[in-house]
Amino acid sequence: MFPDDQIHTGSHIDMRDNKALLLEVKNTAGLILPGFDFTRFNAAFADVERLFAGLYPGYRACNTAYHDFRHTLQVLLAMTRLMHGASVEGVGFTDREINLGLISALMHDTGYIQKLEDKAGTGAKYTLTHISRGIRFVENYYAGDDYFEPEMKNFHDILSCTGIHTMVAETEFASKKAALLGRMLGTADLLGQMADRLYLEKLVILYNEFEEGAVPGFNSEADLYRKTVSFYRRTKARFKNEFGNVNRFMISHFRKRWNIDANLYEEAIEKNINYLKYVLKAGQKDIYHCLRRNAISLQ
């Protein structure tokens, strides 16, 4: 149907082409609300791109190879598609709600970026605190902004939904729509990374980030690979129980946008996990070298 390394995108978009991906985000957002004003989104996108590149005042360049700008764009695209799928099913979004959803996706990992004076290690040391740091970045970024400053609680609640231990059902959202956007972002964060053609290869990089960030529960790269299978089982349960099955909106998106009656994200994830199971079952000692691509060279 599509080239193997693009199948999870549902089109001929090259995920390494930021301009093409941004165009697809805008095309899809335009389907949610024809005539949507991209002025605020464009400004945020330009600044977040500068932030990750080390061109934003007061900050160093992104130095986390897993939670990089590519990952941010993957999540942004997945978030836009979930919102579009919901709109196809009759969920209405206002101009403000679309901005809130898209910009939350854009800024969800800004907490990994170090300030200029912070020269110790990498941003991975903030793995366990990056959400609160990202929320502070948003608060500072929109301080004094008449349009967004009233949305700070919504930003806080939506961004918090990307936390692996966040109990979404216990969060007191300001509105049902904010709750929906939070569940969508938590889902998009997981779909975007796990459907990546390089997901398995990049787990080595993720382990390095976990090690620096003192994330408990993993004692080696191989241990992370072994536990990824059970992590996926928990993720599927989380899609259902914590996020209210909002991943179902992907089918409506792909059907309407591409005339494909399937959730290509879930299909891509299943392929990744099934191949990992095959490698683990084969008892390979060096799992990484059984994988077919080099994650670093294909960034």
LUMTORRO-500087 format. One line per 8 residues: number of its first residue (from 1); their letters; for each residue z, y, x of C-alpha. Coordinates in steps of 0.5 Angstrom, whole numbers, plus 2048, in hexadecimal, padded with zeros to 3 digits. Each point is the difference from the previous one (the first is absolute). Example, Ala and Ser with C-alpha at 12.3 -4.5 7.8 and 13.67 -1.06 7.14 Angstrom:
<recs>
1) AS) 810:7F7:819 ~ 7FE:807:802
</recs>
This chain:
<recs>
1) MFPDDQIH) 800:800:800 ~ 802:805:805 ~ 801:800:808 ~ 806:7FB:802 ~ 804:806:803 ~ 7FF:805:7FA ~ 801:7FB:7FA ~ 807:803:7FE
9) TGSHIDMR) 7FD:807:7FF ~ 7FB:7FE:7FA ~ 7FA:803:803 ~ 7FD:802:807 ~ 805:804:802 ~ 801:800:807 ~ 808:801:801 ~ 7FF:802:807
17) DNKALLLE) 7FC:806:7FD ~ 805:805:7FD ~ 7FB:805:7FD ~ 7FD:7FA:7FC ~ 807:7FE:7FE ~ 802:807:7FE ~ 7F9:801:7FC ~ 802:7F9:7FC
25) VKNTAGLI) 807:803:7FF ~ 7FD:806:7FD ~ 7FB:7FD:7FC ~ 805:7FB:7FD ~ 805:806:7FE ~ 7FA:803:7FD ~ 7FF:7FA:7FB ~ 808:801:7FE
33) LPGFDFTR) 7FF:807:7FE ~ 7F9:803:801 ~ 800:807:803 ~ 807:7FF:803 ~ 801:806:805 ~ 801:7FD:807 ~ 802:806:804 ~ 808:7FE:801
41) FNAAFADV) 7FE:7F9:801 ~ 7FB:802:806 ~ 805:805:803 ~ 805:7FA:800 ~ 7FB:7FB:803 ~ 7FD:805:805 ~ 808:801:803 ~ 802:7F9:7FF
49) ERLFAGLY) 7F9:7FE:804 ~ 802:805:805 ~ 808:7FE:800 ~ 7FE:7F9:802 ~ 7FB:802:806 ~ 805:804:803 ~ 7FD:807:7FE ~ 805:802:7FB
57) PGYRACNT) 805:805:802 ~ 807:7FD:803 ~ 7FE:7F9:800 ~ 7FD:7FB:805 ~ 7FA:7FB:7FE ~ 802:7FA:7FC ~ 801:7FA:805 ~ 802:7FB:7FB
65) AYHDFRHT) 7F9:7FB:800 ~ 802:7FD:7FA ~ 803:806:7FC ~ 7FA:804:802 ~ 7FB:805:7FC ~ 7FB:7FA:7FF ~ 806:7FD:7FC ~ 801:806:7FC
73) LQVLLAMT) 7F9:800:7FE ~ 800:7F9:7FE ~ 806:802:7FB ~ 7FD:806:7FE ~ 7FA:7FC:7FE ~ 804:7FB:7FC ~ 804:805:7FD ~ 7FA:804:7FD
81) RLMHGASV) 7FD:7F9:7FE ~ 807:7FE:7FC ~ 800:807:7FD ~ 7F9:7FF:7FE ~ 801:7F9:7FD ~ 806:803:7FC ~ 7FB:806:7FD ~ 7FB:7FB:7FE
89) EGVGFTDR) 805:7FC:7FC ~ 802:806:7FC ~ 806:804:805 ~ 7FF:807:800 ~ 801:804:807 ~ 801:807:800 ~ 7FD:805:806 ~ 807:800:803
97) EINLGLIS) 802:7F9:7FF ~ 7F9:7FE:804 ~ 802:805:805 ~ 807:7FD:800 ~ 7FD:7F9:801 ~ 7FB:801:805 ~ 804:804:805 ~ 806:7FC:7FF
105) ALMHDTGY) 7FC:7FA:803 ~ 7FD:805:805 ~ 807:802:803 ~ 804:7F9:7FF ~ 800:7FE:807 ~ 801:807:803 ~ 807:7FE:802 ~ 7FD:7FC:806
113) IQKLEDKA) 7FE:806:803 ~ 804:803:806 ~ 802:808:801 ~ 7FD:803:807 ~ 807:800:803 ~ 801:7F8:7FE ~ 7FD:7FD:806 ~ 804:7F9:800
121) GTGAKYTL) 7FD:7FA:7FE ~ 7FB:800:7FA ~ 800:802:7F9 ~ 802:7F8:7FE ~ 807:802:802 ~ 800:803:7F9 ~ 7FE:7FA:7FC ~ 806:7FF:7FC
129) THISRGIR) 801:808:7FF ~ 7F8:802:7FF ~ 801:801:7F9 ~ 805:805:800 ~ 7FD:803:806 ~ 7F9:801:7FC ~ 804:803:7FA ~ 803:805:804
137) FVENYYAG) 7F9:801:803 ~ 7FD:801:7F9 ~ 806:805:7FE ~ 7FE:804:806 ~ 7F9:800:7FF ~ 800:802:7F9 ~ 807:805:801 ~ 7FE:806:7FC
145) DDYFEPEM) 7FA:7FD:7FC ~ 800:802:7F9 ~ 7FC:7FA:7FE ~ 803:7FB:804 ~ 807:802:801 ~ 802:7FE:7F9 ~ 7FE:7F9:801 ~ 804:7FF:806
153) KNFHDILS) 804:7FA:7FC ~ 7FA:7FD:7FE ~ 7FE:800:807 ~ 806:7FD:802 ~ 800:7FB:7FB ~ 7F9:7FE:801 ~ 800:7FF:808 ~ 807:7FC:7FF
161) CTGIHTMV) 7FC:7FB:7FD ~ 7FD:7FE:806 ~ 806:7FE:803 ~ 801:7F8:800 ~ 807:800:7FE ~ 7FF:805:7FA ~ 802:7FE:7FA ~ 7FB:803:7FB
169) AETEFASK) 803:7FE:7FA ~ 806:804:802 ~ 7FD:806:801 ~ 801:806:7FB ~ 7F9:803:800 ~ 7FF:807:7FD ~ 7FA:7FD:7FC ~ 7FD:7FA:7FE
177) KAALLGRM) 7FA:802:803 ~ 804:801:807 ~ 802:7F9:7FF ~ 7F9:7FE:7FF ~ 7FE:804:807 ~ 806:7FD:804 ~ 7FE:7F9:7FE ~ 7F9:801:801
185) LGTADLLG) 801:803:807 ~ 805:7FA:802 ~ 7FB:7FB:7FE ~ 7FA:804:803 ~ 804:800:807 ~ 800:7F8:800 ~ 7F9:7FF:7FD ~ 7FD:805:805
193) QMADRLYL) 803:7FD:806 ~ 800:7F8:7FE ~ 7F9:800:7FE ~ 7FE:803:807 ~ 7FB:7FC:803 ~ 804:801:806 ~ 807:7FF:7FD ~ 802:7F9:804
201) EKLVILYN) 7FD:803:807 ~ 804:806:7FE ~ 807:7FD:7FF ~ 801:7FF:808 ~ 800:808:800 ~ 805:800:7FA ~ 804:7FC:803 ~ 801:804:806
209) EFEEGAVP) 801:806:7FB ~ 806:7FC:7FD ~ 803:7FE:807 ~ 800:808:802 ~ 803:801:7F9 ~ 805:7FB:800 ~ 7FE:7FD:7FA ~ 804:7FA:7FF
217) GFNSEADL) 7FD:7F9:7FE ~ 7FB:7FE:805 ~ 801:7FD:807 ~ 7F9:800:802 ~ 7F9:801:7FF ~ 7FF:7F9:7FD ~ 806:801:7FC ~ 7FD:806:7FD
225) YRKTVSFY) 7F9:7FC:7FE ~ 804:7FA:7FD ~ 804:804:7FC ~ 7FA:804:7FD ~ 7FF:7FA:7FC ~ 806:801:7FC ~ 800:807:800 ~ 7F9:800:7FC
233) RRTKARFK) 804:7FB:7FB ~ 805:806:800 ~ 7FB:805:7FF ~ 7FC:7FD:7FA ~ 807:7FF:7FD ~ 801:808:801 ~ 7FA:802:7FE ~ 802:7FC:7F9
241) NEFGNVNR) 807:802:800 ~ 801:807:803 ~ 7F9:803:800 ~ 7FF:7FE:7F8 ~ 7F9:7FC:802 ~ 7FC:807:801 ~ 7FC:7FC:805 ~ 7FC:7FD:7FA
249) FMISHFRK) 7FD:807:800 ~ 7FC:7FE:806 ~ 7FC:7FC:7FB ~ 7FE:805:7FC ~ 7FE:805:805 ~ 7FB:7FB:804 ~ 7FD:7FE:7F9 ~ 7FF:807:7FE
257) RWNIDANL) 7FE:803:807 ~ 7FC:7FA:803 ~ 7FF:7FB:7FA ~ 804:7FB:804 ~ 805:7FC:7FB ~ 805:7FF:806 ~ 806:803:804 ~ 7FD:800:806
265) YEEAIEKN) 807:802:804 ~ 803:7F9:7FD ~ 7FA:7FC:802 ~ 800:803:807 ~ 808:7FF:801 ~ 7FF:7F9:7FE ~ 7FB:7FF:805 ~ 805:803:805
273) INYLKYVL) 806:7FC:7FE ~ 7FC:7F9:7FF ~ 7FD:801:807 ~ 807:801:803 ~ 802:7FA:7FD ~ 7FB:7FC:803 ~ 801:803:807 ~ 808:7FE:7FF
281) KAGQKDIY) 7FF:7F9:7FD ~ 7FB:7FF:806 ~ 806:801:804 ~ 7FD:805:805 ~ 805:803:805 ~ 7FC:806:801 ~ 7FF:802:7F9 ~ 7FC:807:802
289) HCLRRNAI) 7FB:7FD:804 ~ 7FE:7FB:7FA ~ 7FE:807:7FD ~ 7F9:802:800 ~ 800:807:801 ~ 804:805:805 ~ 803:805:7FC ~ 801:805:805
297) SLQ) 7F8:800:802 ~ 7FF:801:7F9 ~ 804:806:7FE
</recs>
